[in-house]
Amino acid sequence: MCPWALCLEASPSAEGAWLMTSNYLNSVKLPERPAFLRYSPISYEVLVTTYQLSNENDRIGSFYILDSEFNIRKRIPSSGGIFRFNFFPCLLKAYAALTTGKIGILDLSSYQLLESRKVSEGMLLNLEYKNSHLLASNENGKLILVDAETFQEISTWDAHNLPGTSTSTKCEVWSCTWLDDNICASGADDTLLKIWDLRAERKPTSVNKSHGGGVVFLEKRNEYDLISGSYDEHIRLFDYRNSKEPVIVTQTCGGAWSVIEAGEYNIVACMYGGWQVLDKGFNVIHTQDEHGSNLLYGADAKIQNSENLIVSTCTFNDFMVYQHQLIL
């Protein structure tokens, strides 16, 4: 993307866009509320994480492993709820942000879960790995840099706070991501997207104010592309070298909680709006709003035999995980 490119509004009617039809395949009700899911990078199994209150203050959570027929193969309990997780580059392990302030490491072969020492006083909300470092964000407006081998905290700093409040006021930093070895980005309930250079003083090098709601998803794509998802029901694509204005803006059918890449497609969890499929130009080519009323937090897909897109989703309020087939 060129840093001087005009902002384009992606549209379902854009050239090359088409409509897909979806067929219901499977569903399963979990014993706990599902908060996120991803397909395993080494199989057709679906990994689902859960989060719920066991009493007024205690939060519980687990990894659930679903086989290709959507049978619960295994439950792996953790010390707290799990909002999000991702995979190490080796693809054989997953790392998870736990509400206990710990980091969970799941071996995808043995399904053994190891947990670090506590690295945050508040709930961890997101976690990203790069070059033996983990970048974490928490509910108290902080970013935390952690050694991925020893789990020792390297540094912690105040990254976000709600307007007109002190830095001690809680402000959920829902997302963080690496942009290169020394540069990272964060997004939070204060509606701001911030870019940080870790070689400098802990002040943002750039602050983007284009979001009309909390910034809840960030991910780097390609060399300079940065994608954001927001409660304001839009996905934005930035060139992070010049992030004052987005290059592309796409309206979604609900808050864009996650945007997961699946081949040439983007699978969007749209919370109360259900889920959508976007093409590589971020044009909407399929919308499924049937399950949105139960708060859809997770959506991912795998391409099957180059002909079908198998989409798995989870809804928080009714404990359900669904699977649909889309014909390509």
C-alpha positions in Angstrom: 0.0 0.0 0.0 1.3 3.5 -0.8 1.3 5.9 2.1 -0.3 8.6 0.0 -3.1 6.4 -1.3 -6.7 7.7 -1.1 -9.0 6.1 1.4 -11.4 3.8 -0.4 -14.7 2.6 1.0 -15.0 -1.1 0.2 -18.3 -2.3 -1.0 -20.2 -5.5 -1.6 -20.9 -4.3 -5.1 -17.2 -3.8 -5.9 -16.0 -5.4 -9.1 -15.1 -9.0 -8.5 -17.3 -9.4 -5.5 -19.8 -12.2 -5.4 -22.3 -13.7 -3.1 -21.8 -17.1 -1.4 -24.4 -19.5 -0.1 -23.8 -21.3 3.2 -24.9 -24.7 4.5 -25.2 -25.6 8.1 -22.9 -28.6 9.0 -22.5 -29.0 12.8 -23.0 -27.5 16.2 -22.1 -28.3 19.8 -23.0 -26.7 23.1 -20.1 -26.3 25.5 -20.3 -26.5 29.3 -18.6 -23.0 29.4 -19.1 -19.8 27.5 -17.0 -19.7 24.3 -15.0 -16.5 23.9 -12.7 -17.2 20.9 -11.8 -19.9 18.5 -9.2 -20.8 15.8 -8.6 -23.7 13.5 -5.5 -25.7 14.4 -2.7 -24.9 12.0 -1.8 -28.6 11.8 -5.2 -30.3 11.5 -9.0 -29.7 11.0 -9.5 -29.6 14.7 -11.0 -26.4 16.2 -9.6 -24.9 19.3 -12.2 -23.0 21.4 -11.4 -21.0 24.5 -13.9 -20.0 27.2 -14.5 -17.3 29.8 -17.1 -17.0 32.5 -17.6 -15.9 36.0 -17.8 -18.7 38.6 -18.8 -16.3 41.3 -18.7 -12.5 41.7 -14.9 -12.3 41.3 -13.5 -15.6 40.0 -13.2 -16.2 36.3 -12.8 -19.7 34.8 -11.8 -20.8 31.4 -10.5 -23.7 29.3 -9.3 -24.9 25.9 -11.8 -27.2 24.2 -10.6 -29.3 21.3 -13.3 -30.2 18.7 -12.6 -32.8 16.1 -13.7 -32.4 12.4 -17.1 -33.8 13.3 -17.5 -31.3 16.1 -17.2 -33.8 18.9 -15.5 -32.5 22.1 -12.2 -34.4 22.0 -10.6 -32.8 25.0 -11.0 -30.1 27.6 -7.9 -28.5 29.1 -8.7 -26.3 32.1 -6.7 -23.1 32.8 -6.3 -20.9 35.8 -8.6 -18.2 34.3 -10.7 -17.2 31.4 -9.1 -16.9 27.9 -10.2 -14.0 25.7 -7.7 -14.6 22.9 -4.9 -16.9 21.8 -2.6 -17.3 18.8 0.0 -19.7 17.4 3.8 -19.6 17.6 5.6 -19.5 14.2 6.5 -23.2 14.6 2.7 -23.9 14.6 3.1 -26.6 17.2 2.2 -24.5 20.2 -0.4 -21.9 21.1 -0.1 -19.0 23.5 -3.0 -17.5 25.4 -3.8 -14.4 27.5 -5.3 -15.5 30.8 -7.5 -13.4 33.0 -5.3 -14.4 36.0 -2.5 -12.2 34.5 -0.6 -15.3 33.4 0.5 -16.6 30.0 -0.7 -20.0 28.9 1.3 -22.2 26.5 -0.6 -25.1 24.9 1.3 -27.9 23.2 -0.8 -28.9 20.2 0.6 -32.4 20.1 0.3 -33.5 23.7 -2.4 -30.9 24.7 -0.5 -30.1 27.8 -1.0 -26.6 29.1 1.8 -24.8 30.9 1.3 -21.4 32.7 3.8 -18.7 33.4 4.3 -16.7 36.5 1.9 -13.7 36.8 3.0 -10.9 34.5 0.1 -8.6 35.0 -1.9 -7.3 38.0 -5.0 -7.0 35.8 -6.5 -9.4 33.3 -4.5 -10.1 30.2 -6.6 -9.4 27.1 -4.2 -10.0 24.2 -0.8 -11.4 23.5 1.5 -11.4 20.4 4.8 -13.1 19.8 7.9 -12.0 17.9 11.6 -12.9 18.1 11.5 -14.4 21.6 9.4 -11.6 23.0 5.7 -11.5 23.9 3.8 -8.2 23.8 0.8 -8.3 26.1 -2.1 -5.9 26.9 -4.3 -5.8 29.9 -7.5 -4.3 31.4 -5.7 -1.5 33.1 -4.4 0.4 30.1 -1.0 -1.2 30.1 1.3 -2.8 27.6 3.8 -5.4 28.9 6.9 -6.7 27.2 7.9 -10.2 28.3 10.8 -12.5 27.6 9.1 -15.5 25.9 11.6 -18.0 27.2 11.8 -17.0 30.9 8.5 -15.1 31.2 10.4 -12.4 33.0 8.8 -8.9 32.6 11.1 -6.6 30.6 9.0 -3.5 30.8 5.5 -2.3 31.5 4.1 1.1 30.6 0.8 3.1 30.6 -0.4 3.0 27.0 -4.1 4.0 27.2 -6.5 5.8 29.5 -10.1 7.0 29.1 -10.4 10.7 28.2 -10.5 13.0 31.2 -9.3 10.3 33.6 -6.1 9.5 35.3 -3.7 6.7 34.2 -5.0 4.6 37.1 -8.5 4.4 35.6 -9.2 1.1 33.9 -9.1 1.2 30.1 -9.2 -2.1 28.4 -6.4 -2.5 25.8 -8.1 -5.1 23.7 -5.5 -5.6 21.1 -1.8 -5.3 20.4 0.4 -6.4 17.6 4.0 -6.3 16.3 4.8 -4.3 13.2 8.5 -5.1 13.1 11.3 -6.1 15.5 11.0 -2.8 17.4 7.7 -1.3 16.5 4.3 -2.3 17.8 0.7 -1.1 17.8 -2.1 -1.1 20.4 -5.8 -0.4 20.4 -8.2 0.2 23.3 -11.5 1.4 24.7 -10.3 5.0 24.4 -10.9 4.6 20.6 -7.3 5.2 19.8 -4.8 3.3 17.7 -1.3 4.0 18.9 2.1 3.0 17.4 5.1 2.6 19.6 8.9 2.4 18.9 10.4 0.4 21.7 13.9 1.8 21.1 12.6 5.2 22.2 11.0 6.6 25.3 7.6 5.0 26.0 5.6 7.6 24.2 3.6 6.8 21.0 5.2 7.8 17.7 1.7 8.0 16.2 -1.9 8.3 17.5 -4.8 7.6 15.1 -8.2 9.1 16.1 -10.3 7.8 13.2 -12.2 5.2 15.1 -15.7 5.9 16.4 -15.5 3.2 19.1 -13.1 1.0 20.9 -10.3 -0.5 18.9 -10.7 -4.2 19.6 -8.6 -6.0 16.9 -5.2 -5.3 15.3 -3.1 -7.4 13.0 -0.2 -6.8 10.6 -0.6 -8.1 7.1 2.1 -8.0 4.4 5.0 -5.6 4.8 3.3 -2.4 5.8 -0.4 -3.2 6.1 -2.1 -2.9 9.5 -5.8 -4.0 9.9 -8.0 -2.7 12.7 -11.4 -3.8 13.9 -13.6 -1.6 16.0 -16.8 -1.4 18.0 -17.9 1.2 15.5 -18.7 -1.6 13.0 -15.8 -0.8 10.6 -12.6 -2.5 9.5 -9.8 -0.2 8.5 -6.6 -0.9 6.5 -3.7 1.4 7.2 -0.2 1.8 5.9 1.4 2.0 9.3 4.2 4.2 8.0 1.6 6.9 7.6 -1.3 5.9 9.8 -3.1 9.2 10.1 -5.9 8.1 7.7 -6.9 4.5 6.6 -6.4 3.4 3.1 -9.5 1.2 3.0 -12.6 1.4 5.2 -15.2 -1.4 5.2 -18.5 -1.3 7.1 -19.4 -4.5 8.9 -22.7 -5.8 10.2 -21.6 -5.4 13.8 -18.6 -4.6 16.0 -15.5 -6.1 14.3 -14.1 -8.2 17.1 -11.7 -10.2 15.0 -10.6 -10.4 11.3 -9.0 -13.8 10.6 -7.2 -14.5 7.3 -8.2 -17.8 5.6 -6.4 -18.0 2.2 -7.9 -15.3 -0.1 -10.6 -14.5 2.4 -11.1 -12.6 5.7 -13.5 -14.0 8.3 -15.0 -11.4 10.5 -16.6 -12.0 13.9 -19.2 -9.2 14.1 -20.5 -9.7 17.7 -24.3 -8.9 17.7 -24.2 -8.8 13.9 -23.1 -12.4 13.3 -20.2 -13.1 10.9 -19.1 -12.0 7.5 -16.7 -13.1 4.7 -14.6 -10.5 2.9 -12.4 -10.9 -0.1 -8.8 -9.8 -0.2 -9.9 -6.3 -1.2 -12.1 -6.2 2.0 -15.4 -6.3 0.0 -18.2 -8.1 1.8 -19.1 -11.3 -0.1 -21.2 -13.1 2.5 -23.1 -12.2 5.7 -24.6 -14.6 8.2 -26.5 -12.8 10.9 -28.5 -15.7 12.3 -26.5 -16.2 15.5 -25.5 -12.6 16.2 -28.2 -12.1 18.8 -26.2 -14.4 21.1 -22.9 -12.3 20.8 -20.6 -13.9 18.3 -17.0 -13.5 19.5 -15.1 -16.1 17.4 -15.0 -16.9 13.6 -12.4 -18.7 11.6 -12.3 -20.8 8.4 -10.3 -23.4 6.5 -10.4 -24.1 2.8 -11.3 -27.7 2.0 -10.3 -29.3 -1.4 -10.1 -25.8 -3.0 -13.9 -25.9 -3.3 -15.4 -25.2 0.1 -14.8 -22.7 2.9 -15.5 -24.4 6.2 -16.4 -21.6 8.7 -16.5 -22.2 12.5 -18.0 -19.7 14.9 -18.9 -19.4 18.6 -21.5 -17.4 20.4 -21.0 -16.4 24.0 -24.5 -16.1 25.5 -25.8 -19.5 24.5 -22.6 -21.6 24.9 -22.7 -22.7 21.2 -20.1 -23.5 18.5 -21.3 -23.7 14.9 -19.9 -24.9 11.6 -21.0 -23.9 8.1 -19.9 -24.7 4.6 -19.6 -22.1 1.9 -19.2 -23.1 -1.7 -16.4 -21.2 -3.4 
